[in-house]
Amino acid sequence: MTAGKRPMRKRGATHFELFGSLLADDCTLLFESRVDMGMGTCYLFNHLRKFGLKMHVGSGARASKTTVMYYPLMWLAYDDGDTTTFMVKALAS
């Protein structure tokens, strides 16, 4: 870091900027709710398709390579959360 420059990191920050990415092999997406996760995953799936990229979500008997992890809040039990399978829908092009 150059002398006199302040770091860009801030405690409690809720967003950040990513300059560029040439490869999207593995990634992590964080959502605050299951509804947000379902919508965000569908948006990402359709956005990637515009560039010829694939999100392996499975179809028919083919299993999905895309996985979701559920982390409940500290005071909630894992079994009380909705961990059922959800469908990623492709929008008509």
Buried (B, 14 or more C-beta within 10 A) or exposed (E): EEEEEEEEEEEEEEEEEEEEEEEEEEEEEEEEEBEEBBEBBBEBBBEEBEEEEEBEBEEEEEEEEEEBEEEEEEEEEEEEEEEEEEEBEEEEE
